[in-house]
Amino acid sequence: MQAAYREISDYVDDKYKDASPAKVGDFLAKADCWIIAHALAKGGTVVTRESKVDKTSQTPKLPNVCEKFEVPFIKHSICSSS
């Protein structure tokens, strides 16, 4: 899992650092990389509220990083009751 984490964090840093170092820092400071690494290492699926963004986006998003590493992901929408 640590090797997967390193590969994912290196990718995010390389792809996004020039345009948005603060957003890279935010992504890496949270559990996002560990969630993807765990799914990659154990054959899991990532569940996220985030939506995939255009490939030209300068913000790392879980669905885009999952797609890069061929990690399955699903979007979870939260329903609230009044």
Backbone as XML, in Angstrom:
<?xml version="1.0"?>
<chain id="A" units="angstrom">
  <residue number="1" name="MET">
    <atom name="N" x="0.826" y="-1.175" z="0.000"/>
    <atom name="CA" x="0.000" y="0.000" z="0.000"/>
    <atom name="C" x="0.883" y="1.256" z="0.000"/>
  </residue>
  <residue number="2" name="GLN">
    <atom name="N" x="1.998" y="1.203" z="0.706"/>
    <atom name="CA" x="2.883" y="2.365" z="0.740"/>
    <atom name="C" x="3.483" y="2.669" z="-0.629"/>
  </residue>
  <residue number="3" name="ALA">
    <atom name="N" x="3.794" y="1.627" z="-1.393"/>
    <atom name="CA" x="4.324" y="1.835" z="-2.746"/>
    <atom name="C" x="3.260" y="2.484" z="-3.636"/>
  </residue>
  <residue number="4" name="ALA">
    <atom name="N" x="2.019" y="2.043" z="-3.493"/>
    <atom name="CA" x="0.921" y="2.637" z="-4.259"/>
    <atom name="C" x="0.733" y="4.099" z="-3.857"/>
  </residue>
  <residue number="5" name="TYR">
    <atom name="N" x="0.800" y="4.368" z="-2.557"/>
    <atom name="CA" x="0.678" y="5.750" z="-2.070"/>
    <atom name="C" x="1.766" y="6.635" z="-2.681"/>
  </residue>
  <residue number="6" name="ARG">
    <atom name="N" x="2.981" y="6.140" z="-2.667"/>
    <atom name="CA" x="4.109" y="6.911" z="-3.206"/>
    <atom name="C" x="3.899" y="7.200" z="-4.689"/>
  </residue>
  <residue number="7" name="GLU">
    <atom name="N" x="3.459" y="6.198" z="-5.447"/>
    <atom name="CA" x="3.225" y="6.376" z="-6.880"/>
    <atom name="C" x="2.129" y="7.413" z="-7.138"/>
  </residue>
  <residue number="8" name="ILE">
    <atom name="N" x="1.066" y="7.343" z="-6.372"/>
    <atom name="CA" x="-0.050" y="8.278" z="-6.530"/>
    <atom name="C" x="0.362" y="9.687" z="-6.123"/>
  </residue>
  <residue number="9" name="SER">
    <atom name="N" x="1.016" y="9.828" z="-4.993"/>
    <atom name="CA" x="1.418" y="11.166" z="-4.543"/>
    <atom name="C" x="2.448" y="11.778" z="-5.491"/>
  </residue>
  <residue number="10" name="ASP">
    <atom name="N" x="3.356" y="10.976" z="-6.028"/>
    <atom name="CA" x="4.319" y="11.485" z="-7.015"/>
    <atom name="C" x="3.595" y="11.974" z="-8.269"/>
  </residue>
  <residue number="11" name="TYR">
    <atom name="N" x="2.616" y="11.205" z="-8.725"/>
    <atom name="CA" x="1.838" y="11.604" z="-9.902"/>
    <atom name="C" x="1.123" y="12.935" z="-9.656"/>
  </residue>
  <residue number="12" name="VAL">
    <atom name="N" x="0.429" y="13.046" z="-8.534"/>
    <atom name="CA" x="-0.320" y="14.274" z="-8.225"/>
    <atom name="C" x="0.643" y="15.460" z="-8.132"/>
  </residue>
  <residue number="13" name="ASP">
    <atom name="N" x="1.752" y="15.268" z="-7.462"/>
    <atom name="CA" x="2.736" y="16.340" z="-7.333"/>
    <atom name="C" x="3.264" y="16.758" z="-8.706"/>
  </residue>
  <residue number="14" name="ASP">
    <atom name="N" x="3.654" y="15.792" z="-9.532"/>
    <atom name="CA" x="4.202" y="16.090" z="-10.862"/>
    <atom name="C" x="3.172" y="16.775" z="-11.769"/>
  </residue>
  <residue number="15" name="LYS">
    <atom name="N" x="1.943" y="16.301" z="-11.741"/>
    <atom name="CA" x="0.921" y="16.814" z="-12.664"/>
    <atom name="C" x="0.418" y="18.194" z="-12.275"/>
  </residue>
  <residue number="16" name="TYR">
    <atom name="N" x="0.270" y="18.467" z="-11.002"/>
    <atom name="CA" x="-0.431" y="19.686" z="-10.576"/>
    <atom name="C" x="0.434" y="20.738" z="-9.882"/>
  </residue>
  <residue number="17" name="LYS">
    <atom name="N" x="1.656" y="20.423" z="-9.493"/>
    <atom name="CA" x="2.422" y="21.330" z="-8.634"/>
    <atom name="C" x="2.729" y="22.682" z="-9.262"/>
  </residue>
  <residue number="18" name="ASP">
    <atom name="N" x="3.005" y="22.734" z="-10.558"/>
    <atom name="CA" x="3.366" y="24.005" z="-11.182"/>
    <atom name="C" x="2.192" y="24.973" z="-11.222"/>
  </residue>
  <residue number="19" name="ALA">
    <atom name="N" x="1.011" y="24.454" z="-11.501"/>
    <atom name="CA" x="-0.158" y="25.318" z="-11.625"/>
    <atom name="C" x="-0.821" y="25.611" z="-10.289"/>
  </residue>
  <residue number="20" name="SER">
    <atom name="N" x="-0.768" y="24.651" z="-9.372"/>
    <atom name="CA" x="-1.530" y="24.830" z="-8.143"/>
    <atom name="C" x="-0.890" y="24.106" z="-6.953"/>
  </residue>
  <residue number="21" name="PRO">
    <atom name="N" x="0.242" y="24.606" z="-6.473"/>
    <atom name="CA" x="0.898" y="23.920" z="-5.354"/>
    <atom name="C" x="0.039" y="23.853" z="-4.092"/>
  </residue>
  <residue number="22" name="ALA">
    <atom name="N" x="-0.773" y="24.850" z="-3.847"/>
    <atom name="CA" x="-1.630" y="24.826" z="-2.651"/>
    <atom name="C" x="-2.667" y="23.713" z="-2.746"/>
  </residue>
  <residue number="23" name="LYS">
    <atom name="N" x="-3.222" y="23.506" z="-3.932"/>
    <atom name="CA" x="-4.221" y="22.449" z="-4.106"/>
    <atom name="C" x="-3.580" y="21.071" z="-4.014"/>
  </residue>
  <residue number="24" name="VAL">
    <atom name="N" x="-2.351" y="20.958" z="-4.478"/>
    <atom name="CA" x="-1.615" y="19.694" z="-4.314"/>
    <atom name="C" x="-1.413" y="19.434" z="-2.829"/>
  </residue>
  <residue number="25" name="GLY">
    <atom name="N" x="-1.018" y="20.452" z="-2.109"/>
    <atom name="CA" x="-0.821" y="20.313" z="-0.668"/>
    <atom name="C" x="-2.088" y="19.893" z="0.041"/>
  </residue>
  <residue number="26" name="ASP">
    <atom name="N" x="-3.214" y="20.493" z="-0.343"/>
    <atom name="CA" x="-4.504" y="20.116" z="0.248"/>
    <atom name="C" x="-4.831" y="18.657" z="-0.040"/>
  </residue>
  <residue number="27" name="PHE">
    <atom name="N" x="-4.644" y="18.239" z="-1.298"/>
    <atom name="CA" x="-4.946" y="16.865" z="-1.695"/>
    <atom name="C" x="-4.084" y="15.876" z="-0.916"/>
  </residue>
  <residue number="28" name="LEU">
    <atom name="N" x="-2.800" y="16.183" z="-0.803"/>
    <atom name="CA" x="-1.876" y="15.270" z="-0.138"/>
    <atom name="C" x="-2.015" y="15.294" z="1.384"/>
  </residue>
  <residue number="29" name="ALA">
    <atom name="N" x="-2.516" y="16.385" z="1.930"/>
    <atom name="CA" x="-2.668" y="16.497" z="3.385"/>
    <atom name="C" x="-3.881" y="15.722" z="3.899"/>
  </residue>
  <residue number="30" name="LYS">
    <atom name="N" x="-4.807" y="15.451" z="3.024"/>
    <atom name="CA" x="-6.016" y="14.717" z="3.416"/>
    <atom name="C" x="-5.813" y="13.229" z="3.157"/>
  </residue>
  <residue number="31" name="ALA">
    <atom name="N" x="-6.841" y="12.469" z="3.342"/>
    <atom name="CA" x="-6.760" y="11.010" z="3.176"/>
    <atom name="C" x="-6.920" y="10.555" z="1.729"/>
  </residue>
  <residue number="32" name="ASP">
    <atom name="N" x="-7.085" y="11.489" z="0.797"/>
    <atom name="CA" x="-7.378" y="11.117" z="-0.588"/>
    <atom name="C" x="-6.382" y="10.114" z="-1.168"/>
  </residue>
  <residue number="33" name="CYS">
    <atom name="N" x="-5.100" y="10.385" z="-1.035"/>
    <atom name="CA" x="-4.090" y="9.463" z="-1.578"/>
    <atom name="C" x="-4.158" y="8.092" z="-0.913"/>
  </residue>
  <residue number="34" name="TRP">
    <atom name="N" x="-4.367" y="8.076" z="0.404"/>
    <atom name="CA" x="-4.453" y="6.791" z="1.115"/>
    <atom name="C" x="-5.683" y="6.007" z="0.687"/>
  </residue>
  <residue number="35" name="ILE">
    <atom name="N" x="-6.775" y="6.684" z="0.448"/>
    <atom name="CA" x="-8.002" y="6.003" z="0.006"/>
    <atom name="C" x="-7.772" y="5.344" z="-1.350"/>
  </residue>
  <residue number="36" name="ILE">
    <atom name="N" x="-7.178" y="6.088" z="-2.262"/>
    <atom name="CA" x="-6.910" y="5.535" z="-3.596"/>
    <atom name="C" x="-5.877" y="4.413" z="-3.506"/>
  </residue>
  <residue number="37" name="ALA">
    <atom name="N" x="-4.821" y="4.615" z="-2.720"/>
    <atom name="CA" x="-3.776" y="3.590" z="-2.577"/>
    <atom name="C" x="-4.345" y="2.303" z="-1.993"/>
  </residue>
  <residue number="38" name="HIS">
    <atom name="N" x="-5.212" y="2.430" z="-1.007"/>
    <atom name="CA" x="-5.819" y="1.255" z="-0.394"/>
    <atom name="C" x="-6.668" y="0.507" z="-1.423"/>
  </residue>
  <residue number="39" name="ALA">
    <atom name="N" x="-7.475" y="1.238" z="-2.176"/>
    <atom name="CA" x="-8.308" y="0.605" z="-3.212"/>
    <atom name="C" x="-7.437" y="-0.048" z="-4.283"/>
  </residue>
  <residue number="40" name="LEU">
    <atom name="N" x="-6.355" y="0.609" z="-4.658"/>
    <atom name="CA" x="-5.449" y="0.054" z="-5.668"/>
    <atom name="C" x="-4.787" y="-1.225" z="-5.159"/>
  </residue>
  <residue number="41" name="ALA">
    <atom name="N" x="-4.299" y="-1.187" z="-3.938"/>
    <atom name="CA" x="-3.584" y="-2.335" z="-3.382"/>
    <atom name="C" x="-4.498" y="-3.510" z="-3.059"/>
  </residue>
  <residue number="42" name="LYS">
    <atom name="N" x="-5.725" y="-3.226" z="-2.659"/>
    <atom name="CA" x="-6.629" y="-4.283" z="-2.199"/>
    <atom name="C" x="-7.751" y="-4.604" z="-3.185"/>
  </residue>
  <residue number="43" name="GLY">
    <atom name="N" x="-7.763" y="-3.930" z="-4.344"/>
    <atom name="CA" x="-8.800" y="-4.208" z="-5.334"/>
    <atom name="C" x="-10.157" y="-3.640" z="-4.959"/>
  </residue>
  <residue number="44" name="GLY">
    <atom name="N" x="-10.153" y="-2.514" z="-4.279"/>
    <atom name="CA" x="-11.402" y="-1.905" z="-3.829"/>
    <atom name="C" x="-11.936" y="-0.866" z="-4.797"/>
  </residue>
  <residue number="45" name="THR">
    <atom name="N" x="-13.030" y="-0.269" z="-4.400"/>
    <atom name="CA" x="-13.684" y="0.796" z="-5.158"/>
    <atom name="C" x="-13.769" y="2.025" z="-4.268"/>
  </residue>
  <residue number="46" name="VAL">
    <atom name="N" x="-13.421" y="3.180" z="-4.810"/>
    <atom name="CA" x="-13.494" y="4.439" z="-4.080"/>
    <atom name="C" x="-14.899" y="5.010" z="-4.225"/>
  </residue>
  <residue number="47" name="VAL">
    <atom name="N" x="-15.464" y="5.438" z="-3.105"/>
    <atom name="CA" x="-16.770" y="6.104" z="-3.107"/>
    <atom name="C" x="-16.510" y="7.560" z="-2.752"/>
  </residue>
  <residue number="48" name="THR">
    <atom name="N" x="-16.993" y="8.471" z="-3.589"/>
    <atom name="CA" x="-16.710" y="9.887" z="-3.395"/>
    <atom name="C" x="-17.912" y="10.746" z="-3.731"/>
  </residue>
  <residue number="49" name="ARG">
    <atom name="N" x="-17.943" y="11.933" z="-3.162"/>
    <atom name="CA" x="-18.951" y="12.931" z="-3.533"/>
    <atom name="C" x="-18.427" y="13.830" z="-4.639"/>
  </residue>
  <residue number="50" name="GLU">
    <atom name="N" x="-17.143" y="13.735" z="-4.947"/>
    <atom name="CA" x="-16.551" y="14.568" z="-5.985"/>
    <atom name="C" x="-16.958" y="14.098" z="-7.368"/>
  </residue>
  <residue number="51" name="SER">
    <atom name="N" x="-17.002" y="15.047" z="-8.273"/>
    <atom name="CA" x="-17.272" y="14.755" z="-9.680"/>
    <atom name="C" x="-15.967" y="14.822" z="-10.454"/>
  </residue>
  <residue number="52" name="LYS">
    <atom name="N" x="-15.896" y="14.046" z="-11.501"/>
    <atom name="CA" x="-14.747" y="14.086" z="-12.382"/>
    <atom name="C" x="-14.703" y="15.458" z="-13.052"/>
  </residue>
  <residue number="53" name="VAL">
    <atom name="N" x="-13.504" y="15.998" z="-13.215"/>
    <atom name="CA" x="-13.333" y="17.289" z="-13.872"/>
    <atom name="C" x="-12.584" y="17.087" z="-15.182"/>
  </residue>
  <residue number="54" name="ASP">
    <atom name="N" x="-12.626" y="18.101" z="-16.021"/>
    <atom name="CA" x="-11.937" y="18.080" z="-17.304"/>
    <atom name="C" x="-10.444" y="17.827" z="-17.092"/>
  </residue>
  <residue number="55" name="LYS">
    <atom name="N" x="-9.814" y="17.153" z="-18.043"/>
    <atom name="CA" x="-8.392" y="16.818" z="-17.927"/>
    <atom name="C" x="-7.500" y="18.047" z="-17.833"/>
  </residue>
  <residue number="56" name="THR">
    <atom name="N" x="-7.991" y="19.196" z="-18.266"/>
    <atom name="CA" x="-7.192" y="20.415" z="-18.209"/>
    <atom name="C" x="-7.291" y="21.112" z="-16.855"/>
  </residue>
  <residue number="57" name="SER">
    <atom name="N" x="-8.139" y="20.611" z="-15.978"/>
    <atom name="CA" x="-8.295" y="21.213" z="-14.653"/>
    <atom name="C" x="-6.972" y="21.162" z="-13.895"/>
  </residue>
  <residue number="58" name="GLN">
    <atom name="N" x="-6.735" y="22.186" z="-13.117"/>
    <atom name="CA" x="-5.514" y="22.265" z="-12.321"/>
    <atom name="C" x="-5.744" y="21.861" z="-10.868"/>
  </residue>
  <residue number="59" name="THR">
    <atom name="N" x="-6.885" y="21.229" z="-10.616"/>
    <atom name="CA" x="-7.226" y="20.780" z="-9.273"/>
    <atom name="C" x="-7.318" y="19.259" z="-9.257"/>
  </residue>
  <residue number="60" name="PRO">
    <atom name="N" x="-6.508" y="18.590" z="-8.445"/>
    <atom name="CA" x="-6.611" y="17.132" z="-8.375"/>
    <atom name="C" x="-7.929" y="16.715" z="-7.715"/>
  </residue>
  <residue number="61" name="LYS">
    <atom name="N" x="-8.635" y="15.816" z="-8.357"/>
    <atom name="CA" x="-9.900" y="15.295" z="-7.838"/>
    <atom name="C" x="-9.817" y="13.774" z="-7.778"/>
  </residue>
  <residue number="62" name="LEU">
    <atom name="N" x="-10.437" y="13.204" z="-6.764"/>
    <atom name="CA" x="-10.417" y="11.747" z="-6.583"/>
    <atom name="C" x="-10.785" y="10.971" z="-7.845"/>
  </residue>
  <residue number="63" name="PRO">
    <atom name="N" x="-11.896" y="11.296" z="-8.515"/>
    <atom name="CA" x="-12.257" y="10.499" z="-9.696"/>
    <atom name="C" x="-11.196" y="10.528" z="-10.793"/>
  </residue>
  <residue number="64" name="ASN">
    <atom name="N" x="-10.581" y="11.679" z="-11.012"/>
    <atom name="CA" x="-9.557" y="11.772" z="-12.047"/>
    <atom name="C" x="-8.311" y="10.971" z="-11.693"/>
  </residue>
  <residue number="65" name="VAL">
    <atom name="N" x="-7.904" y="11.041" z="-10.444"/>
    <atom name="CA" x="-6.720" y="10.288" z="-10.025"/>
    <atom name="C" x="-7.029" y="8.791" z="-10.031"/>
  </residue>
  <residue number="66" name="CYS">
    <atom name="N" x="-8.219" y="8.423" z="-9.608"/>
    <atom name="CA" x="-8.628" y="7.011" z="-9.680"/>
    <atom name="C" x="-8.558" y="6.508" z="-11.117"/>
  </residue>
  <residue number="67" name="GLU">
    <atom name="N" x="-9.094" y="7.297" z="-12.023"/>
    <atom name="CA" x="-9.099" y="6.898" z="-13.430"/>
    <atom name="C" x="-7.672" y="6.699" z="-13.956"/>
  </residue>
  <residue number="68" name="LYS">
    <atom name="N" x="-6.770" y="7.586" z="-13.575"/>
    <atom name="CA" x="-5.376" y="7.477" z="-14.009"/>
    <atom name="C" x="-4.770" y="6.142" z="-13.586"/>
  </residue>
  <residue number="69" name="PHE">
    <atom name="N" x="-5.119" y="5.678" z="-12.388"/>
    <atom name="CA" x="-4.553" y="4.433" z="-11.861"/>
    <atom name="C" x="-5.487" y="3.229" z="-12.043"/>
  </residue>
  <residue number="70" name="GLU">
    <atom name="N" x="-6.537" y="3.432" z="-12.832"/>
    <atom name="CA" x="-7.509" y="2.373" z="-13.136"/>
    <atom name="C" x="-8.128" y="1.785" z="-11.875"/>
  </residue>
  <residue number="71" name="VAL">
    <atom name="N" x="-8.389" y="2.663" z="-10.921"/>
    <atom name="CA" x="-9.070" y="2.282" z="-9.687"/>
    <atom name="C" x="-10.554" y="2.592" z="-9.879"/>
  </residue>
  <residue number="72" name="PRO">
    <atom name="N" x="-11.435" y="1.612" z="-9.699"/>
    <atom name="CA" x="-12.863" y="1.889" z="-9.851"/>
    <atom name="C" x="-13.345" y="2.904" z="-8.812"/>
  </residue>
  <residue number="73" name="PHE">
    <atom name="N" x="-14.290" y="3.728" z="-9.228"/>
    <atom name="CA" x="-14.872" y="4.702" z="-8.309"/>
    <atom name="C" x="-16.348" y="4.882" z="-8.646"/>
  </residue>
  <residue number="74" name="ILE">
    <atom name="N" x="-17.109" y="5.251" z="-7.639"/>
    <atom name="CA" x="-18.517" y="5.574" z="-7.842"/>
    <atom name="C" x="-18.806" y="6.889" z="-7.133"/>
  </residue>
  <residue number="75" name="LYS">
    <atom name="N" x="-19.765" y="7.603" z="-7.680"/>
    <atom name="CA" x="-20.175" y="8.861" z="-7.070"/>
    <atom name="C" x="-21.326" y="8.571" z="-6.116"/>
  </residue>
  <residue number="76" name="HIS">
    <atom name="N" x="-21.181" y="9.067" z="-4.918"/>
    <atom name="CA" x="-22.220" y="8.894" z="-3.898"/>
    <atom name="C" x="-22.921" y="10.225" z="-3.721"/>
  </residue>
  <residue number="77" name="SER">
    <atom name="N" x="-24.217" y="10.216" z="-3.926"/>
    <atom name="CA" x="-24.963" y="11.454" z="-3.673"/>
    <atom name="C" x="-25.681" y="11.303" z="-2.342"/>
  </residue>
  <residue number="78" name="ILE">
    <atom name="N" x="-25.587" y="12.335" z="-1.579"/>
    <atom name="CA" x="-26.199" y="12.324" z="-0.239"/>
    <atom name="C" x="-27.604" y="12.888" z="-0.328"/>
  </residue>
  <residue number="79" name="CYS">
    <atom name="N" x="-28.512" y="12.134" z="0.181"/>
    <atom name="CA" x="-29.894" y="12.594" z="0.252"/>
    <atom name="C" x="-30.164" y="13.026" z="1.690"/>
  </residue>
  <residue number="80" name="SER">
    <atom name="N" x="-30.756" y="14.168" z="1.819"/>
    <atom name="CA" x="-31.106" y="14.606" z="3.160"/>
    <atom name="C" x="-32.614" y="14.654" z="3.279"/>
  </residue>
  <residue number="81" name="SER">
    <atom name="N" x="-33.088" y="14.314" z="4.446"/>
    <atom name="CA" x="-34.515" y="14.368" z="4.670"/>
    <atom name="C" x="-34.817" y="15.559" z="5.565"/>
  </residue>
  <residue number="82" name="SER">
    <atom name="N" x="-35.952" y="16.163" z="5.343"/>
    <atom name="CA" x="-36.314" y="17.337" z="6.134"/>
    <atom name="C" x="-37.083" y="16.942" z="7.350"/>
  </residue>
</chain>
